[in-house]
Amino acid sequence: MKSTRNDERAGRRVETSSVRALALAPLLLAATLHCGDGATPSQSTGGDNGPSGGSGGTDVLPAPAPGTEGAGPGHESPGGEALAAECLPGTSGNPFVSGRYADPDMKFYNGRYWVYPTYSAPYNEQTYLDAFSSPDLINWTKHSKVLDKVNVSWATRAIWAPSPIFRNNTYYLYFGANDIQNDGQLGGIGVAKSDNPAGPFVDAIGRPLIGKFVNGAQPIDQNIFIDDDGQAYLYYGGHGHCNVVKVNADMISLDSSSFKEITPSGYVEGALMFKRQGKYYLMWSEGGWTGPDYRVSYAIANSPLGPFPKLGTILSQNAAIGTGSGHNTVINVPGTDDWYIFYHRRPLGETDGNHRVLAYDRMYFNSDGTIKPVEMSSQDNFCDGNALGWSTYGATWSVANGRYVTPQVPDAKALLNTNFSALIYEADVTPGASGDAGLMFRVSSPGAGLDAYKGYYAGIAAGSDRVVLGKAGGGTWTELASAAATIDPNVTYHLSVQAIGSRISVYLNRSTTPIVTAIDSTYASGAIGLRAHDSAAAFDNVNTSKPPGATFYADGGFGGLGISLSPGNYTLTQLNAAGIPNDWMSSLRVPAGWTVDVYADDNFTGTMWKFTADASLIPPEANDKMSSVKIFAP
């Protein structure tokens, strides 16, 4: 029997038949991806002749949880709520490991994925390298100090950007050290070796492998690659120059006659080579590594030596999630054409250049082999057993059985450091017998007290059988809308919010019709979060995305920094808040049926240019002239 609360969030119970609930069974997580020995796939991220199957492997698809056979995306339980999501790579939140790290590179060894990053700290503190390994790209184990300066006689500081490979029954790790600025200094690119991917790695030659500037390239940011014919190459370079050099079969010496500059347009640092379907993909980072505009661009060639004409930018900052995204690697799940991009990014609001964290997202290819722009994700299904990135207020939150749970307290909040304006925000919510539980969005100024935040909240109440939408004002509460619905305690419901401009709609159990809608413009943007008011509650399958939008690019050909905006009118101040500077934009993508009006001056004045389709290069008179914009959707 339900209790009824007599506060302004609760109301008279009204039985309805429009929502049917399914009693929550103990959560059973699907088995994760496992990779074993097998044939080497045609794709290559380095061609290393990996031990015991190496980079090859036959994938075993995730087994369905008991009782879910035949279910998958789009399938729902009888009550309308989604079944427990499979624990798939890229769905358990970013950062995927704790700590400050950057510049990841990785390989697949003996059924485990190994990530080797830079320890992100002041140069004098960068005296070692850690590694992380995982059997499934979800659950990670830390391996501390796989390389330490005590095992490299000439390295003193700034040990950067490790790049791993396996050959000659040996694990090799190429690294930069000392950040040399001229040929008179000791340092550059070194190579260490070990009989174990967890180290310890020991200097293989007692000196730098590359200790001088060649073709203007600072010897840093190395990436080792072995082609299908067995030839190894080292791609590297800072100071805006990129070289490739052949590595001899012993992996510790070079063909000194083979140095070649291959610097593509926009290159700054962070070279990466991989091969897919016979094509050679060169990736690199542009912009300043301490700035928000750090980003990843790429080229495709028919030869490992190029040429490498720039095709575009595929990863850049997302003003709603993170900035400074760059210096990446990629991994192909053995036996599949599933690819993931691993990179570092900076949390929103951080000004410390060294505050970088590791993230990864799915990477997709077009039918012609070009790469689709990577969508930086904001989601968490807690399959990894942690809640990295979440900040809590007013309660002790924990991850249990693959869900994020809080005990019953007056007001429990958990927020992700995000800054969404227009959004689609959804999660599986399991409320307790009293109070309510749900989703917070456009939140700022969070605290531990009741209604101690500024922003919106949509919740479901088992004690009063209703869905409520309202806003908090730093200790005050205003209800905007509510609707009756049968909400049973300890039953999971799928709750979704769509907020575009001042219109806010709340959906229950994947209905295509909102159960409540309100018009309110008090809060334009802010963080997303979870909340339980006087209710023990559990949350799962949290996911936030931007509604479809028009995307503006700094460079022609959809290159440089790209920022997407949803329908609405944007003054210069609003464009700046979204990360778009004044008089900036050389190309744009316009969704089918949309219209974008670009104005030369602020407040929708001056010359106006209308776009109804993609423009890889806007007219010269409009180039870098945007000071305000109106975006219309059908």
C-alpha positions as CSV (number, residue, x, y, z in Angstrom):
1,M,0.0,0.0,0.0
2,K,1.3,3.5,-0.9
3,S,1.7,6.4,1.5
4,T,0.7,9.9,0.5
5,R,2.9,12.9,1.2
6,N,1.4,16.3,2.0
7,D,4.0,18.6,0.5
8,E,3.9,20.7,-2.6
9,R,5.5,17.9,-4.7
10,A,2.9,15.3,-3.6
11,G,-0.8,15.1,-4.4
12,R,-3.8,12.9,-4.3
13,R,-3.3,9.5,-5.7
14,V,-5.1,9.0,-9.0
15,E,-5.2,5.5,-10.4
16,T,-4.7,5.4,-14.1
17,S,-4.4,2.6,-16.7
18,S,-2.2,4.5,-19.1
19,V,1.1,3.4,-17.5
20,R,1.8,-0.2,-16.6
21,A,4.8,-1.1,-14.5
22,L,6.9,-4.2,-14.3
23,A,8.2,-5.3,-10.9
24,L,11.9,-4.8,-10.8
25,A,13.9,-8.0,-10.8
26,P,17.4,-8.2,-9.6
27,L,19.6,-6.5,-12.2
28,L,21.5,-9.0,-14.3
29,L,24.2,-7.5,-16.5
30,A,24.9,-8.8,-19.9
31,A,28.2,-10.5,-20.5
32,T,30.7,-8.1,-22.0
33,L,32.8,-8.4,-25.2
34,H,35.5,-11.0,-25.1
35,C,38.2,-11.4,-27.6
36,G,40.4,-14.5,-28.0
37,D,42.8,-16.0,-30.4
38,G,41.9,-16.2,-34.0
39,A,42.6,-14.9,-37.4
40,T,44.2,-11.4,-37.7
41,P,41.7,-8.9,-39.2
42,S,42.4,-6.9,-42.3
43,Q,42.4,-3.7,-40.3
44,S,45.5,-2.7,-38.5
45,T,46.4,-0.2,-35.8
46,G,50.1,-1.0,-35.9
47,G,50.5,-4.5,-37.3
48,D,52.3,-5.7,-34.2
49,N,52.8,-9.4,-34.3
50,G,51.1,-9.8,-31.0
51,P,51.8,-12.8,-28.7
52,S,49.3,-15.6,-28.4
53,G,47.1,-14.3,-31.1
54,G,48.5,-10.8,-31.1
55,S,46.2,-8.1,-32.4
56,G,44.1,-10.7,-34.1
57,G,41.1,-12.3,-32.4
58,T,37.7,-13.7,-33.0
59,D,35.1,-11.6,-31.2
60,V,32.4,-13.2,-29.0
61,L,29.3,-11.1,-29.0
62,P,27.8,-10.1,-25.7
63,A,25.5,-12.8,-24.3
64,P,22.0,-11.6,-23.5
65,A,21.0,-11.3,-19.9
66,P,18.7,-14.2,-18.8
67,G,15.2,-13.5,-19.9
68,T,16.2,-11.0,-22.6
69,E,16.9,-13.3,-25.5
70,G,16.0,-11.6,-28.7
71,A,15.9,-8.1,-27.0
72,G,18.1,-5.3,-28.2
73,P,17.9,-1.6,-28.9
74,G,14.3,-0.6,-29.2
75,H,12.9,-3.5,-27.3
76,E,11.1,-2.8,-24.1
77,S,9.6,-4.7,-21.3
78,P,5.8,-5.1,-21.0
79,G,5.5,-2.1,-18.8
80,G,7.2,0.1,-21.5
81,E,10.5,0.7,-19.7
82,A,13.7,-0.4,-21.4
83,L,15.4,-3.6,-20.5
84,A,18.7,-3.4,-18.8
85,A,21.3,-2.2,-21.3
86,E,24.1,-4.4,-22.4
87,C,27.5,-3.5,-21.0
88,L,29.1,-2.4,-24.2
89,P,32.3,-0.4,-24.8
90,G,31.8,3.3,-24.6
91,T,28.6,3.3,-22.5
92,S,30.0,3.4,-19.0
93,G,31.0,7.1,-18.9
94,N,34.1,9.3,-19.3
95,P,36.7,9.6,-18.0
96,F,37.1,5.8,-18.0
97,V,39.9,5.8,-15.5
98,S,40.7,8.2,-12.6
99,G,43.6,10.6,-12.5
100,R,45.2,13.1,-14.8
101,Y,46.5,11.6,-18.0
102,A,46.9,12.6,-21.6
103,D,48.3,11.5,-25.0
104,P,47.1,7.8,-25.0
105,D,48.3,5.1,-27.3
106,M,47.2,1.5,-27.1
107,K,47.5,-2.1,-28.4
108,F,45.6,-5.4,-27.9
109,Y,47.8,-8.1,-26.3
110,N,46.7,-11.6,-25.3
111,G,43.1,-10.8,-25.0
112,R,43.5,-7.5,-23.2
113,Y,43.5,-3.9,-24.3
114,W,46.4,-1.9,-23.1
115,V,46.4,1.9,-22.8
116,Y,49.7,3.8,-22.3
117,P,49.2,7.5,-21.5
118,T,51.3,10.5,-20.4
119,Y,51.0,11.3,-16.7
120,S,49.6,14.9,-16.9
121,A,51.6,17.1,-14.5
122,P,54.2,19.8,-14.6
123,Y,57.2,18.7,-16.7
124,N,59.5,18.1,-13.8
125,E,57.0,15.7,-12.3
126,Q,56.6,13.7,-15.5
127,T,59.2,11.1,-14.6
128,Y,57.3,7.9,-15.1
129,L,54.5,6.3,-17.1
130,D,51.5,4.3,-15.9
131,A,49.4,1.9,-18.0
132,F,45.8,0.6,-17.9
133,S,44.5,-2.7,-19.2
134,S,41.1,-4.1,-19.8
135,P,39.5,-7.4,-21.2
136,D,36.5,-5.6,-22.5
137,L,37.1,-1.8,-22.7
138,I,34.9,-1.4,-19.6
139,N,36.7,-2.7,-16.6
140,W,40.2,-1.3,-16.2
141,T,43.2,-2.3,-14.1
142,K,46.0,0.2,-13.4
143,H,49.6,-0.8,-13.8
144,S,51.8,1.8,-12.0
145,K,55.1,3.0,-13.3
146,V,55.6,0.6,-16.2
147,L,58.4,3.0,-17.2
148,D,60.4,5.0,-14.7
149,K,63.3,7.4,-15.3
150,V,65.5,5.3,-13.1
151,N,65.5,2.8,-16.0
152,V,66.4,5.4,-18.5
153,S,69.8,7.0,-17.7
154,W,69.4,10.0,-19.9
155,A,65.8,10.9,-19.1
156,T,65.2,13.5,-16.4
157,R,61.7,15.0,-17.1
158,A,58.8,15.4,-19.5
159,I,58.4,11.7,-20.3
160,W,55.6,11.9,-22.8
161,A,53.3,10.1,-25.3
162,P,54.3,6.4,-25.0
163,S,53.7,4.3,-28.1
164,P,53.6,0.5,-27.7
165,I,54.3,-2.4,-30.1
166,F,55.2,-6.1,-29.9
167,R,57.8,-7.8,-32.0
168,N,60.7,-10.1,-31.7
169,N,59.0,-11.7,-28.7
170,T,59.5,-8.4,-27.0
171,Y,57.3,-5.5,-25.9
172,Y,58.6,-2.2,-27.0
173,L,57.6,1.3,-25.7
174,Y,58.7,4.4,-27.6
175,F,58.6,7.6,-25.6
176,G,59.7,11.2,-25.6
177,A,61.8,12.7,-22.8
178,N,63.3,16.0,-21.6
179,D,61.4,18.3,-24.1
180,I,64.5,19.4,-25.9
181,Q,64.3,22.7,-27.7
182,N,67.5,22.5,-29.7
183,D,70.2,20.1,-30.8
184,G,72.5,21.1,-27.9
185,Q,70.3,19.5,-25.3
186,L,70.1,15.9,-24.3
187,G,66.8,14.2,-24.9
188,G,64.3,13.3,-27.6
189,I,62.7,10.0,-28.5
190,G,63.7,6.8,-26.7
191,V,62.8,3.2,-26.9
192,A,62.4,0.8,-24.0
193,K,61.7,-2.9,-23.9
194,S,60.2,-5.5,-21.6
195,D,59.0,-9.1,-21.6
196,N,55.7,-8.0,-20.1
197,P,53.2,-5.4,-21.3
198,A,53.0,-4.2,-17.6
199,G,56.7,-3.6,-17.5
200,P,59.1,-2.8,-16.1
201,F,60.3,-1.3,-19.4
202,V,64.1,-0.6,-19.5
203,D,66.0,1.6,-21.9
204,A,67.0,-0.5,-24.9
205,I,70.0,1.4,-26.2
206,G,71.2,3.8,-23.5
207,R,70.6,6.9,-25.5
208,P,67.9,8.6,-27.5
209,L,66.8,6.9,-30.7
210,I,66.2,10.3,-32.2
211,G,68.0,13.1,-30.4
212,K,68.2,15.8,-33.0
213,F,65.8,18.0,-34.9
214,V,65.2,16.7,-38.4
215,N,63.3,18.8,-41.0
216,G,62.4,21.2,-38.2
217,A,60.5,18.5,-36.2
218,Q,61.0,18.4,-32.5
219,P,61.6,14.8,-31.5
220,I,58.4,14.2,-29.5
221,D,55.0,12.5,-29.9
222,Q,56.1,9.3,-31.6
223,N,53.8,6.7,-33.0
224,I,55.1,3.3,-34.0
225,F,53.4,1.4,-36.9
226,I,54.2,-1.9,-38.6
227,D,52.7,-2.4,-42.1
228,D,51.4,-5.6,-43.4
229,D,54.6,-6.3,-45.3
230,G,56.5,-6.2,-42.0
231,Q,58.2,-2.8,-42.5
232,A,58.0,-0.7,-39.3
233,Y,57.7,3.1,-39.4
234,L,57.9,5.8,-36.7
235,Y,55.8,8.9,-37.2
236,Y,56.6,11.8,-34.9
237,G,57.2,15.5,-34.5
238,G,56.4,18.7,-32.7
239,H,56.9,22.4,-33.5
240,G,54.5,22.1,-36.4
241,H,56.5,19.5,-38.4
242,C,55.8,15.8,-38.9
243,N,58.3,13.2,-40.0
244,V,58.2,9.5,-40.8
245,V,61.3,7.2,-40.7
246,K,61.7,3.5,-41.3
247,V,62.5,1.4,-38.2
248,N,64.8,-1.6,-38.7
249,A,63.7,-5.1,-37.9
250,D,65.5,-5.0,-34.6
251,M,63.0,-2.2,-33.5
252,I,65.8,-0.3,-31.8
253,S,67.6,1.3,-34.8
254,L,66.5,3.4,-37.8
255,D,67.2,3.6,-41.5
256,S,68.8,7.0,-41.2
257,S,68.5,7.6,-44.9
258,S,64.7,7.4,-44.8
259,F,63.7,10.4,-42.8
260,K,60.9,12.2,-44.7
261,E,58.8,15.2,-43.8
262,I,55.0,14.6,-44.4
263,T,53.6,17.6,-42.5
264,P,49.9,18.0,-43.5
265,S,48.1,21.3,-43.4
266,G,47.3,22.5,-39.8
267,Y,49.6,19.9,-38.1
268,V,50.9,20.8,-34.7
269,E,51.8,17.5,-33.0
270,G,50.5,14.1,-31.9
271,A,50.9,12.0,-35.1
272,L,49.1,8.7,-35.4
273,M,49.0,6.1,-38.2
274,F,46.6,3.3,-38.7
275,K,45.4,1.2,-41.6
276,R,42.0,0.1,-42.7
277,Q,40.9,-1.7,-45.8
278,G,44.2,-1.0,-47.5
279,K,44.2,2.8,-46.8
280,Y,46.6,4.6,-44.6
281,Y,45.1,7.1,-42.1
282,L,47.3,9.8,-40.6
283,M,45.8,11.6,-37.6
284,W,47.3,14.6,-35.8
285,S,46.4,17.4,-33.3
286,E,45.9,21.0,-34.0
287,G,45.7,24.1,-31.8
288,G,47.3,24.7,-28.5
289,W,47.4,21.7,-26.0
290,T,46.5,24.0,-23.1
291,G,43.6,25.7,-24.9
292,P,40.0,24.8,-25.6
293,D,40.5,24.5,-29.4
294,Y,42.9,21.5,-29.3
295,R,41.4,19.1,-31.9
296,V,42.1,16.1,-34.1
297,S,42.3,16.2,-37.9
298,Y,43.1,13.5,-40.4
299,A,44.2,12.5,-44.0
300,I,44.0,9.3,-46.1
301,A,46.8,8.1,-48.4
302,N,47.6,5.1,-50.6
303,S,51.1,4.8,-49.1
304,P,52.5,4.9,-45.5
305,L,54.7,7.7,-46.9
306,G,51.9,9.9,-48.1
307,P,51.1,12.4,-49.4
308,F,48.6,13.3,-46.7
309,P,46.2,16.0,-47.9
310,K,44.0,17.1,-45.0
311,L,40.4,15.9,-45.2
312,G,38.9,17.6,-42.1
313,T,38.6,17.7,-38.4
314,I,36.9,14.7,-36.7
315,L,37.2,15.6,-33.0
316,S,37.0,19.0,-31.4
317,Q,35.8,20.6,-28.2
318,N,32.1,20.2,-27.1
319,A,31.1,23.2,-25.1
320,A,28.5,21.1,-23.3
321,I,30.9,18.3,-22.2
322,G,34.7,19.1,-22.5
323,T,37.4,21.1,-24.1
324,G,40.9,20.6,-25.3
325,S,40.1,17.2,-26.9
326,G,43.1,15.8,-28.8
327,H,46.3,13.7,-29.0
328,N,44.4,10.5,-29.8
329,T,44.8,6.9,-30.7
330,V,42.3,4.4,-32.2
331,I,41.6,0.8,-31.6
332,N,39.8,-1.8,-33.8
333,V,37.9,-4.5,-31.9
334,P,39.5,-7.7,-33.3
335,G,37.4,-9.5,-35.8
336,T,35.0,-6.6,-36.3
337,D,34.9,-3.2,-38.0
338,D,34.1,-1.5,-34.7
339,W,36.5,1.3,-34.0
340,Y,37.0,3.6,-31.0
341,I,38.9,6.8,-30.6
342,F,40.8,7.3,-27.3
343,Y,41.9,10.8,-26.5
344,H,42.3,13.3,-23.6
345,R,40.1,16.2,-22.8
346,R,39.8,18.9,-20.2
347,P,36.8,19.1,-17.9
348,L,34.6,22.2,-18.3
349,G,35.8,25.2,-16.3
350,E,39.3,23.9,-15.8
351,T,42.1,26.4,-16.5
352,D,45.0,24.3,-15.4
353,G,46.5,23.0,-18.7
354,N,47.6,19.8,-17.0
355,H,44.1,18.9,-15.8
356,R,43.5,16.4,-18.6
357,V,41.6,13.1,-18.4
358,L,41.2,10.1,-20.6
359,A,38.1,9.5,-22.6
360,Y,37.0,7.4,-25.6
361,D,34.0,7.3,-28.0
362,R,32.8,5.3,-31.0
363,M,34.3,6.2,-34.3
364,Y,32.3,5.6,-37.5
365,F,33.3,5.5,-41.2
366,N,31.4,6.6,-44.3
367,S,31.0,4.2,-47.1
368,D,33.9,5.9,-49.0
369,G,36.2,5.4,-46.1
370,T,36.2,8.9,-44.7
371,I,35.6,9.4,-41.0
372,K,32.4,10.8,-39.6
373,P,32.8,13.6,-37.0
374,V,33.1,12.0,-33.6
375,E,30.2,12.7,-31.2
376,M,31.6,13.3,-27.7
377,S,29.3,11.3,-25.5
378,S,27.7,12.0,-22.1
379,Q,26.3,8.8,-20.8
380,D,26.8,6.3,-17.9
381,N,25.3,2.8,-17.3
382,F,27.6,2.2,-14.4
383,C,28.7,-1.2,-15.8
384,D,32.3,-0.4,-14.8
385,G,31.3,-0.3,-11.1
386,N,32.2,3.3,-10.6
387,A,30.8,6.8,-10.9
388,L,33.8,8.7,-12.2
389,G,32.9,12.3,-13.1
390,W,29.9,12.6,-10.8
391,S,29.8,15.1,-7.9
392,T,27.4,14.3,-5.1
393,Y,25.5,16.5,-2.7
394,G,23.5,15.7,0.4
395,A,23.9,11.9,0.4
396,T,26.4,9.1,0.1
397,W,25.8,7.7,-3.4
398,S,27.2,4.4,-4.5
399,V,27.3,2.0,-7.5
400,A,25.6,-1.3,-6.7
401,N,24.6,-4.0,-9.2
402,G,25.2,-1.8,-12.1
403,R,23.0,1.1,-10.8
404,Y,23.7,4.4,-9.1
405,V,21.9,4.4,-5.8
406,T,21.2,6.7,-2.9
407,P,19.6,6.1,0.4
408,Q,16.5,8.0,1.5
409,V,17.5,11.5,2.7
410,P,15.8,14.8,2.4
411,D,17.6,15.8,-0.8
412,A,20.2,13.8,-2.7
413,K,21.9,15.1,-5.8
414,A,24.6,13.8,-8.2
415,L,25.8,16.0,-11.1
416,L,28.0,15.7,-14.1
417,N,30.2,18.6,-15.1
418,T,28.3,19.5,-18.2
419,N,26.7,22.6,-19.7
420,F,23.8,21.7,-21.9
421,S,21.3,24.1,-23.2
422,A,19.2,22.3,-25.7
423,L,19.2,18.6,-24.8
424,I,17.6,15.2,-24.8
425,Y,18.2,13.7,-21.4
426,E,17.1,10.2,-20.4
427,A,17.6,7.6,-17.7
428,D,16.0,4.6,-16.1
429,V,14.7,5.7,-12.7
430,T,13.6,3.4,-9.8
431,P,11.9,5.5,-7.0
432,G,11.3,4.4,-3.5
433,A,8.0,4.3,-1.7
434,S,8.0,8.0,-0.7
435,G,9.1,11.3,-2.1
436,D,10.2,11.5,-5.8
437,A,13.2,10.8,-7.9
438,G,14.3,12.0,-11.4
439,L,16.4,14.2,-13.6
440,M,18.0,17.6,-13.0
441,F,19.0,19.8,-16.0
442,R,20.4,23.2,-16.7
443,V,21.7,23.2,-13.2
444,S,24.1,25.7,-11.5
445,S,25.0,26.5,-7.9
446,P,24.4,23.1,-6.5
447,G,24.5,22.5,-2.7
448,A,23.5,19.9,-0.1
449,G,20.3,21.4,1.2
450,L,16.7,21.0,0.1
451,D,16.2,22.6,-3.4
452,A,19.8,23.9,-3.0
453,Y,20.4,24.5,-6.7
454,K,19.3,26.6,-9.6
455,G,17.8,24.7,-12.5
456,Y,15.0,22.4,-13.5
457,Y,13.9,19.0,-12.2
458,A,11.6,16.3,-13.7
459,G,10.6,13.5,-11.3
460,I,8.3,10.6,-10.6
461,A,6.6,10.2,-7.3
462,A,5.5,6.7,-6.1
463,G,3.9,8.2,-3.0
464,S,1.5,10.4,-5.0
465,D,1.3,8.7,-8.4
466,R,2.4,11.6,-10.5
467,V,5.1,13.1,-12.8
468,V,6.2,16.6,-11.7
469,L,8.2,19.3,-13.5
470,G,9.5,22.3,-11.7
471,K,12.4,24.6,-11.0
472,A,14.5,25.5,-8.0
473,G,15.9,28.9,-7.2
474,G,18.6,28.2,-4.7
475,G,16.3,27.1,-1.8
476,T,12.9,27.8,-3.4
477,W,10.7,25.5,-5.4
478,T,8.2,26.3,-8.2
479,E,6.1,23.7,-9.8
480,L,5.7,24.2,-13.5
481,A,3.5,21.2,-14.5
482,S,2.4,17.8,-13.2
483,A,0.3,14.9,-14.4
484,A,-1.2,11.8,-12.8
485,A,0.5,8.4,-13.5
486,T,0.6,5.1,-11.7
487,I,4.1,5.0,-10.2
488,D,4.9,2.0,-8.1
489,P,7.8,1.9,-5.6
490,N,10.9,-0.1,-6.5
491,V,9.9,-0.4,-10.2
492,T,12.0,1.0,-13.0
493,Y,10.6,3.7,-15.3
494,H,12.2,5.3,-18.3
495,L,12.2,9.0,-17.9
496,S,13.1,11.4,-20.6
497,V,13.3,15.2,-20.9
498,Q,13.6,17.3,-24.1
499,A,14.5,20.9,-23.5
500,I,14.8,23.2,-26.5
501,G,14.8,26.9,-25.8
502,S,12.0,27.7,-23.3
503,R,10.0,24.6,-24.2
504,I,10.4,21.6,-21.8
505,S,8.7,18.3,-22.4
506,V,8.8,15.2,-20.2
507,Y,8.2,11.7,-21.5
508,L,7.5,8.5,-19.5
509,N,8.3,5.0,-20.6
510,R,9.3,6.0,-24.2
511,S,5.9,7.4,-25.1
512,T,6.0,9.6,-28.2
513,T,3.7,12.1,-26.5
514,P,4.9,14.1,-23.5
515,I,3.2,13.5,-20.2
516,V,3.9,17.1,-19.1
517,T,5.1,20.2,-21.0
518,A,5.9,23.7,-19.8
519,I,7.2,26.9,-21.2
520,D,9.9,28.6,-19.0
521,S,13.0,30.6,-19.8
522,T,14.5,31.1,-16.4
523,Y,17.5,28.9,-17.0
524,A,19.2,28.7,-20.4
525,S,21.9,26.2,-19.7
526,G,23.7,24.2,-17.0
527,A,24.7,20.8,-15.8
528,I,22.7,17.6,-15.9
529,G,22.2,15.5,-12.7
530,L,20.2,12.9,-10.8
531,R,18.0,13.7,-7.8
532,A,16.0,11.9,-5.1
533,H,13.8,13.9,-2.7
534,D,13.0,12.0,0.4
535,S,13.3,8.7,-1.6
536,A,15.7,5.8,-1.7
537,A,16.3,5.6,-5.5
538,A,18.4,3.9,-8.2
539,F,19.4,5.2,-11.6
540,D,20.8,3.5,-14.7
541,N,21.4,4.0,-18.4
542,V,21.9,7.8,-18.1
543,N,22.3,9.5,-21.5
544,T,22.4,13.0,-22.7
545,S,22.6,14.3,-26.3
546,K,22.0,17.4,-28.2
547,P,18.9,17.6,-30.5
548,P,19.9,17.7,-34.2
549,G,21.4,21.1,-35.0
550,A,23.3,23.2,-37.6
551,T,27.1,22.9,-37.3
552,F,29.4,25.8,-37.9
553,Y,33.1,25.3,-38.8
554,A,36.0,27.6,-38.5
555,D,37.6,26.4,-41.7
556,G,36.4,25.6,-45.2
557,G,35.6,22.0,-46.1
558,F,34.0,21.4,-42.7
559,G,37.5,21.7,-41.1
560,G,38.8,23.3,-37.9
561,L,36.7,23.7,-34.8
562,G,33.0,22.7,-35.3
563,I,30.2,23.7,-33.0
564,S,26.5,22.6,-33.3
565,L,23.6,24.8,-32.5
566,S,19.9,23.8,-32.1
567,P,17.1,25.9,-33.5
568,G,16.8,29.4,-32.1
569,N,18.0,33.0,-32.4
570,Y,21.6,33.6,-31.3
571,T,23.0,37.1,-30.6
572,L,26.7,37.6,-30.5
573,T,26.7,37.2,-26.7
574,Q,24.9,33.9,-27.1
575,L,27.2,32.7,-29.9
576,N,30.2,33.5,-27.7
577,A,28.7,31.5,-24.8
578,A,28.4,28.6,-27.2
579,G,32.1,28.8,-28.1
580,I,31.7,30.7,-31.4
581,P,33.8,33.9,-31.7
582,N,32.8,37.0,-33.6
583,D,33.3,37.0,-37.4
584,W,34.0,33.3,-37.4
585,M,32.7,30.6,-39.8
586,S,33.8,29.4,-43.2
587,S,31.6,26.4,-43.7
588,L,28.5,24.9,-42.2
589,R,26.2,21.8,-42.3
590,V,22.5,22.3,-42.4
591,P,20.1,19.4,-41.7
592,A,17.5,18.6,-44.4
593,G,14.6,21.0,-44.2
594,W,16.3,23.5,-42.0
595,T,17.2,27.2,-42.7
596,V,20.1,29.1,-41.3
597,D,20.1,32.9,-41.6
598,V,23.6,34.4,-40.9
599,Y,23.8,38.1,-40.1
600,A,26.9,40.3,-40.5
601,D,26.2,42.3,-37.4
602,D,24.9,41.6,-33.9
603,N,21.2,41.5,-33.0
604,F,20.2,40.2,-36.5
605,T,21.2,43.3,-38.4
606,G,23.4,44.0,-41.4
607,T,23.7,41.8,-44.4
608,M,21.9,38.5,-44.2
609,W,22.9,35.3,-46.0
610,K,20.4,32.4,-46.1
611,F,21.5,28.7,-46.2
612,T,19.2,25.7,-46.7
613,A,21.9,23.1,-47.4
614,D,25.5,22.2,-46.5
615,A,28.1,24.7,-47.7
616,S,31.7,23.4,-47.7
617,L,32.8,27.0,-48.4
618,I,30.5,29.9,-47.9
619,P,30.6,32.9,-50.3
620,P,33.7,35.1,-49.9
621,E,31.5,38.1,-48.9
622,A,30.1,36.0,-46.0
623,N,33.3,34.3,-44.9
624,D,34.2,35.1,-41.3
625,K,31.4,37.6,-41.1
626,M,28.9,35.9,-38.7
627,S,27.9,38.1,-35.7
628,S,24.4,36.7,-35.1
629,V,22.3,33.9,-36.5
630,K,18.8,32.5,-36.7
631,I,18.2,28.8,-37.1
632,F,14.9,27.4,-38.2
633,A,13.8,23.7,-38.1
634,P,10.7,22.2,-39.8
